[in-house]
Amino acid sequence: MDMVTFTSLDENVIQALTVDEVKNLLGDNVDELKNYENQTQVESWIRAQYQSELDTLELGLTGGRADPTTVAVTTTTPPAPPQSTQAGATTPASGSATTGHGSRVRADVGVSLLVLLALFVMSQHVVV
């Protein structure tokens, strides 16, 4: 299809066409889109397309819509300040302690879970 025929189509028909459909309709004449980019119907069609899709034509057409993007919302929690437990020792919020000599003492997760399990089992045997 030549550009004269393309631009004579009903405006609603042109607006409904995708970039690939226009490329297939125009065939070898797709390069002529660049020459008609300021023509009202072509300009409106360009504005309705995503710019990334227009870029696939490699014609230098500009004015397309911004591509939809997914915005990831991330929240960060600032670390809690260390809590003083005794003279010369602090306990950060991470569950580890620093002794007066600077070595870290960290509770073993397995032991903590074992103690929690033992407390749970014992609570099941309490007669009310």
C-alpha positions in Angstrom: 0.0 0.0 0.0 1.3 3.5 -0.8 1.2 6.4 1.7 -1.5 8.3 -0.2 -3.8 5.3 0.2 -2.7 4.8 3.8 -3.4 8.4 4.7 -6.8 8.3 3.0 -8.0 5.5 5.4 -10.5 6.4 8.1 -8.7 7.9 11.1 -10.2 5.3 13.5 -8.8 2.5 11.3 -5.3 4.0 11.3 -5.4 4.6 15.0 -6.3 0.9 15.6 -3.3 -0.4 13.7 -0.2 -1.6 15.5 3.4 -0.9 14.3 3.7 -4.4 12.9 0.4 -4.1 11.0 1.4 -0.8 9.5 4.8 -2.3 8.5 3.0 -5.2 6.8 0.4 -2.9 5.1 3.0 -0.5 3.7 5.5 -3.2 2.8 8.3 -1.6 0.8 6.7 1.8 1.3 7.2 1.7 5.1 10.2 4.1 4.7 7.8 6.8 3.5 6.4 7.0 7.0 9.3 9.3 7.8 8.3 11.7 5.0 4.7 11.8 6.3 5.4 11.9 10.0 4.1 15.5 10.2 0.9 14.7 8.4 -2.0 14.8 10.9 -3.1 11.2 10.7 0.4 9.8 10.7 1.4 12.1 13.5 -1.6 11.0 15.6 -0.8 7.4 14.9 2.8 7.9 16.0 1.7 9.5 19.3 -0.5 6.5 20.0 2.4 3.9 19.6 5.0 3.0 22.1 8.3 4.6 21.2 10.2 1.2 21.5 7.9 -0.3 18.9 8.4 2.7 16.5 12.2 2.2 17.0 11.9 -1.3 15.5 11.1 0.3 12.2 14.5 2.0 12.3 13.1 5.1 10.6 14.0 7.7 13.3 10.4 8.3 14.1 10.0 10.1 17.4 7.0 11.3 19.5 5.7 7.9 20.6 4.4 7.1 24.0 6.8 6.2 26.8 6.9 2.4 27.4 5.1 1.1 30.4 7.4 0.3 33.2 7.1 -1.6 36.4 8.2 0.4 39.4 9.5 -1.7 42.2 8.8 -0.1 45.5 11.4 -0.9 48.1 11.5 0.1 51.7 14.5 0.2 53.8 14.6 0.2 57.6 17.5 1.9 59.1 19.5 -0.3 61.5 18.6 0.1 65.2 21.2 1.8 67.3 23.1 -0.6 69.7 21.5 -1.1 73.1 23.8 -0.9 76.1 23.6 -4.0 78.2 26.5 -3.6 80.7 29.6 -1.6 81.0 31.8 -2.1 78.0 29.3 -4.3 76.1 26.6 -3.4 73.6 24.0 -5.5 71.8 23.0 -4.4 68.3 19.5 -5.2 67.0 20.9 -8.1 65.0 21.0 -10.4 68.1 24.7 -10.5 68.5 26.7 -9.1 71.4 30.0 -7.4 71.5 32.1 -8.1 74.6 34.5 -5.6 76.1 37.3 -7.1 74.1 35.6 -6.7 70.7 34.8 -10.3 69.9 31.3 -11.2 68.9 29.2 -13.7 70.7 26.3 -14.9 68.5 23.4 -17.2 69.6 23.2 -20.4 67.6 19.9 -20.5 65.7 19.7 -24.3 66.1 19.9 -24.0 69.9 17.3 -21.3 70.0 14.9 -23.4 68.0 15.6 -26.4 70.2 14.8 -24.4 73.3 11.7 -23.1 71.7 10.6 -26.6 70.8 11.3 -27.9 74.3 9.2 -25.1 75.8 6.4 -25.9 73.4 6.5 -29.6 74.2 6.5 -28.9 78.0 3.6 -26.5 77.6 1.5 -29.3 76.1 2.1 -31.4 79.2 0.9 -28.8 81.7 -2.3 -29.9 83.3 -4.8 -27.1 83.7 
